[in-house]
Amino acid sequence: MAGSDIVSALRQTVRDYLTLRRALGYKLEDYGSPLLEFVATLERSGDPRITTAAALNWACLSSNASTKTRAGRLSMVRGFAKHVHALDPRTEVPPKKLLPCPKQRPTPRLYKQEEIPALMNAARELAGELRPDTYATVIGLLAVTGMRLGEAINLGRSDLNEREALLVIRDSKFGKSREIPLHQTTVAALQAYAAKRDRVIRRPRSPSYFLSQAGTRVVKQNFQFCFPRLLRRVGLPDQAKHRLRVHELRHTFAVQTLIDWYRSGADPEKLLPILSTYLGHVNPSNTYWYLTAVPELVVLIAERLQKHLGGAR
């Protein structure tokens, strides 16, 4: 097979690989273009087969790229190379630790109880007839459910079961769906938003629950771009290592839930799998990370341990 034919076959293999992985529940939304770019690089090099050297060179093409970005690019090729190796054993699979990049999650700063209503009020001061209500309601929903921003924005009108006070989260981060029970006050807030939405947008262009001023689905990037402005309006940090993000609403919900369990005398160890399922975590270890390095939690755990040890004497 000529070199150009092999490259053409690789392009089709990229499409087949992504189709297969997505069918298994992996979204891989940003993989298509980079992998096709990698195949094009092979074509220009005159050597159409995947080698460790070619993968490494492509991952490090940009001298300005961070270590994390380079490792991520190499990881993309590694997964694809494994797939191709099953079809062509001559394919080289780059070693896993060729470009090590230790995971370093930023230490979060949780929201204080009074800061969330302040953010919602700041959102209500945004320009537009519907946008203030949309942004304020989304912030409130994230705070009381721990949902991901993308999950809230992707909600459809039929995903709210008002009678049962349930929200259906469809096709979330790991391709899973789940139901979230709601407090009646949350249902009432969503109903109030829906009434305003339907008055303002008579002919929506999207079946989404949350709409933009144009009647389309809210764009996640636009929400994230606006959020630092809201932080500044209420005097909250949005710079450097102390930056607050939308995602900290989810983190705050998880931590507050555990604090409430400790204070009520419940057994968090038994209840934690429920919280993990509620948050849509595939691996409970992700939930455990949310609950680390929180001073108030440490105090509650220490108090319970002291009572336990005192009773064991």
C-alpha positions in Angstrom: 0.0 0.0 0.0 1.4 3.4 -1.0 2.2 6.0 1.7 -0.7 8.2 0.7 -3.1 5.3 0.8 -1.9 4.4 4.3 -2.5 8.0 5.5 -5.9 8.0 3.9 -6.7 4.8 5.7 -5.5 6.3 9.0 -7.9 9.2 8.5 -10.8 6.8 8.2 -9.4 4.9 11.2 -9.5 8.1 13.2 -13.2 8.4 12.4 -13.9 4.8 13.2 -11.9 5.1 16.5 -13.9 8.1 17.6 -17.2 6.5 16.6 -16.4 3.4 18.6 -15.2 5.3 21.7 -18.2 7.6 21.7 -20.5 4.6 21.4 -18.9 3.3 24.6 -19.8 6.6 26.4 -16.7 8.7 25.9 -17.5 12.1 24.5 -14.0 13.0 23.2 -15.4 16.2 21.9 -12.0 17.8 21.2 -10.2 14.8 19.8 -11.3 14.8 16.1 -9.3 17.8 14.8 -6.1 17.1 16.7 -5.9 13.4 15.6 -6.5 14.4 12.0 -3.8 17.0 12.4 -1.5 14.4 13.7 -2.2 12.1 10.7 -1.6 15.1 8.4 1.8 15.6 10.1 2.6 11.9 9.3 1.7 12.6 5.7 4.1 15.6 5.5 6.9 13.7 7.1 6.9 11.0 4.4 6.5 8.2 7.1 2.8 7.4 7.4 3.1 4.9 10.3 2.6 5.9 13.9 5.9 5.9 15.8 6.8 7.0 19.3 9.1 9.6 17.9 6.5 11.0 15.5 3.9 11.2 18.4 6.4 13.0 20.7 7.4 15.5 18.0 3.8 16.3 17.3 2.9 16.6 21.0 5.8 19.1 21.4 5.3 21.1 18.2 4.4 24.3 20.1 7.3 25.6 22.2 4.8 27.8 24.1 2.5 24.9 25.1 2.4 24.0 28.8 3.5 20.6 30.1 -0.1 19.7 30.7 -1.0 20.5 27.1 1.8 18.5 25.6 1.0 15.5 27.9 -2.6 15.8 26.8 -1.7 15.8 23.1 0.5 12.7 23.6 -2.3 11.0 25.5 -4.6 11.5 22.6 -2.2 9.8 20.2 -1.5 7.0 22.7 -5.1 6.0 22.9 -5.4 6.1 19.1 -2.2 4.2 18.6 -3.5 1.4 20.9 -6.5 1.1 18.6 -4.4 1.1 15.5 -1.9 -1.4 17.0 -4.7 -4.0 17.2 -5.1 -3.6 13.4 -1.4 -3.2 12.5 1.1 -4.6 15.1 3.9 -2.5 13.5 2.3 0.6 15.1 4.3 1.9 18.1 2.4 2.9 21.2 4.1 5.8 23.1 5.0 4.9 26.7 2.5 6.2 29.3 5.1 8.3 31.2 7.0 9.6 28.3 5.7 13.1 29.1 4.8 13.0 32.8 2.4 15.6 34.1 1.4 15.1 37.8 -2.2 16.1 38.4 -2.4 19.1 40.6 -5.9 20.2 41.4 -6.1 23.8 42.6 -7.1 24.2 46.3 -10.6 25.5 46.1 -12.1 28.4 48.0 -15.7 27.5 49.0 -18.5 30.0 48.8 -19.8 31.4 52.1 -23.6 31.2 52.7 -24.2 34.8 52.0 -22.2 35.0 48.8 -24.5 32.9 46.7 -27.6 35.2 47.1 -25.2 38.2 46.4 -24.1 36.6 43.1 -27.7 35.9 42.1 -28.6 39.6 42.9 -25.6 40.7 40.8 -26.9 38.5 37.9 -30.3 40.2 38.2 -28.6 43.5 37.4 -27.3 42.3 34.0 -28.6 43.9 30.8 -31.5 42.3 28.9 -35.1 41.3 29.6 -34.5 37.6 30.1 -30.7 37.2 30.7 -30.8 38.4 34.3 -33.4 35.8 35.3 -31.6 33.1 33.3 -28.2 33.7 34.9 -29.6 34.2 38.4 -31.7 31.0 38.2 -28.8 28.9 36.8 -26.6 30.1 39.7 -29.2 29.2 42.3 -29.9 25.8 40.7 -26.2 25.0 40.7 -25.9 26.0 44.4 -28.8 23.8 45.6 -28.2 20.7 43.5 -24.4 20.5 42.9 -25.0 20.1 39.2 -22.3 20.8 36.6 -22.8 24.0 34.6 -23.1 22.0 31.4 -25.8 19.8 32.8 -27.9 22.8 33.8 -27.5 24.5 30.4 -28.4 21.3 28.6 -31.7 20.8 30.5 -34.7 20.5 28.2 -38.2 21.6 29.2 -39.3 18.0 29.6 -36.5 17.3 32.0 -38.4 18.9 34.9 -41.0 16.7 36.5 -42.9 19.2 38.6 -45.3 16.7 40.1 -42.5 14.4 41.4 -40.1 17.4 42.0 -37.4 15.7 39.9 -34.8 16.9 37.4 -33.6 14.4 34.8 -29.9 14.9 33.8 -29.4 13.3 30.4 -26.1 12.2 28.8 -23.9 14.0 31.4 -20.1 14.1 31.6 -19.6 10.3 31.3 -22.6 9.6 29.1 -24.7 8.7 32.2 -28.2 9.9 33.0 -29.6 10.4 36.5 -32.5 11.9 38.5 -32.1 14.7 41.0 -34.8 15.3 43.7 -35.6 18.9 44.2 -36.9 20.9 47.2 -40.3 22.5 46.6 -38.8 26.0 46.8 -36.4 25.0 43.9 -39.3 23.8 41.9 -41.2 27.1 42.5 -38.1 29.1 41.4 -37.9 27.1 38.2 -41.6 27.5 37.6 -41.2 31.3 38.1 -38.3 31.4 35.6 -40.3 29.4 33.1 -43.2 31.7 33.3 -41.0 34.7 32.7 -39.1 32.9 29.9 -42.4 32.1 28.1 -43.6 35.7 28.3 -40.4 37.1 26.9 -39.6 34.5 24.3 -42.9 33.7 22.5 -41.2 31.7 19.7 -38.2 29.9 21.2 -35.6 28.6 18.8 -34.5 25.8 21.2 -36.4 23.3 23.4 -33.9 24.2 26.2 -35.1 25.1 29.7 -32.8 28.0 30.0 -32.8 30.4 27.0 -30.7 33.3 25.9 -32.2 36.6 24.9 -32.3 35.3 21.3 -34.4 32.3 22.3 -31.5 29.9 21.8 -29.7 27.6 24.3 -27.4 29.5 26.7 -23.8 29.2 25.5 -21.6 27.8 28.2 -18.6 29.9 27.3 -20.7 33.1 27.5 -21.8 32.2 31.0 -18.2 31.5 32.1 -17.0 34.7 30.5 -19.6 36.7 32.4 -19.2 35.0 35.8 -15.9 36.9 36.8 -17.8 40.1 36.3 -20.4 39.0 38.8 -17.6 38.0 41.2 -16.1 41.5 40.9 -19.5 43.2 41.4 -19.9 41.5 44.8 -16.3 41.9 45.8 -15.2 38.3 45.5 -11.7 37.2 44.2 -11.4 36.3 40.5 -7.7 36.5 40.1 -4.6 34.2 40.6 -4.7 31.2 42.9 -7.7 32.6 45.0 -10.0 32.6 42.0 -13.5 31.5 42.5 -15.2 29.6 39.6 -18.7 28.4 38.8 -17.5 24.9 39.6 -16.9 25.9 43.2 -20.7 26.0 43.6 -20.7 22.2 43.1 -17.8 21.8 45.5 -19.5 23.9 48.1 -22.7 21.8 47.8 -20.8 18.6 48.3 -18.9 19.9 51.4 -22.0 21.4 53.0 -23.9 18.2 52.5 -21.3 16.3 54.4 -21.1 18.9 57.1 -24.9 18.7 57.6 -24.6 14.9 57.9 -21.9 15.2 60.6 -24.0 17.7 62.5 -27.1 15.6 62.4 -25.3 12.5 63.7 -25.6 10.6 60.4 -22.9 8.1 59.2 -21.1 9.9 56.2 -19.2 6.8 55.3 -22.4 4.9 54.5 -24.1 8.0 52.8 -21.1 9.0 50.7 -21.9 6.6 47.8 -25.4 8.3 47.6 -23.7 11.7 47.3 -21.4 10.3 44.7 -24.3 9.0 42.7 -26.2 12.3 43.1 -23.3 14.3 41.8 -22.9 11.9 38.8 -19.4 10.7 39.7 -18.3 7.4 38.1 -15.6 6.9 40.7 -16.3 7.7 44.4 -12.7 8.9 44.7 -13.7 12.0 42.8 -16.2 12.7 45.6 -13.6 12.2 48.3 -11.4 14.8 46.7 -14.2 17.4 47.0 -14.2 16.8 50.8 -10.5 17.3 51.5 -8.7 20.2 53.1 -11.9 21.8 54.5 -11.1 23.1 58.0 -14.7 22.9 59.2 -14.9 19.3 58.2 -11.7 18.5 59.9 -13.0 19.9 63.2 -16.3 17.9 62.9 -14.3 14.7 62.1 -12.0 15.3 65.0 -14.9 15.9 67.4 -16.6 12.6 66.3 -13.4 10.7 66.6 -12.8 12.1 70.1 -16.3 11.0 71.1 -15.7 7.5 69.6 -12.4 7.1 71.4 -13.8 8.4 74.6 -16.7 5.8 74.5 -14.3 3.0 73.7 -12.4 3.4 77.0 
